[in-house]
Amino acid sequence: MCGRYATTRARQELLDEFQVQVDAAGGEIQPDYNVAPTKQVPAVLSRRPKDAPEDEEAVRQLRTLRWGLVPSWAKDLSIGSRMINARVETVHEKPSYRRAFARRRCLLPADGYFEWYALEDSDDPADGEKKAKRKPRKQPFFIRPKDGGVMAMAGLYELWKPRDEEDADWLWTCTVITTDAPDDLGRIHDRMPMIVRPDQWDAWLDPELTDPDGVRRLLVPAMAGTMDAYPVSKAVNSVKNNGPELIEPSSDGDSSDNHSGALF
């Protein structure tokens, strides 16, 4: 996963879809068609209310988290920009993620995500030298569920604050768990977000489920044929651009039938 996705559902839609008990997001949740690392993103998690006794049950909450997980032991938050994704194959054993994998799991709602496909250049030998000097052209694709439903991406969250600032507020951060993409998507990129099925939401969010093997059994890669992928405007390349036009099928030259047809 290259590090961009779209999450545009309204607050009330998220509260209803995920049967949230406590709205702790604060402020407004604005549609974001070009989510990038370090941005605040909506997340659903289960946690006991602050200062509640240990025997009190966790409640399902809607919050906004900073994308890019910062482990509790980190010296500064800059590490988060390198920890936007966690591989499902190793997330349960990596020091940066294993504690969160055991107790601090979340769902990150998304409409879909972006990936970039390297386009083939001319086979003319005369272009060889020029080709070697330039970066390969890449066409962005938007990938989303065929049924138009919300993608509940598997995520982890952590709380962090500077060690020398006891009065500082806790920073809530998150990461997206990724897996191998099925064949129909792997031609664009070999990785994709891990999606949690609705019938597994309760178990995935349960902080009392701490057995790594039990948690891993909840994660099932997306089946082939369940996702749509189509080329979109290169405007998404810039994080400054944001709007519904970014997820509309592209009509520029790089989205010709020659490119999209070769993939699907």
Secondary structure, 3 states (H helix, E strand, C coil): CCCCEEECCCHHHHHHHCCCCEECCCCCCCCEEEECCCCEEEEEEEECCCCCCCCCCCEEEEEEEEECCCCCCCCCHHHHHHCCEEECCCCCCCCCCHHHHHHCEEEEEECEEEEEEECCCCCCHHHHHHHHHCCCCEEEEEEEECCCCCEEEEEEEEEECCCCCCCCCCEEEEEEEEEECCHHHHCCCCEEECECCHHHHHHHHCCCCCCHHHHHCCCCCCCCCCEEEEEECHHHHCCCCCCHHHHCECCCHHHCHHHHHHHC
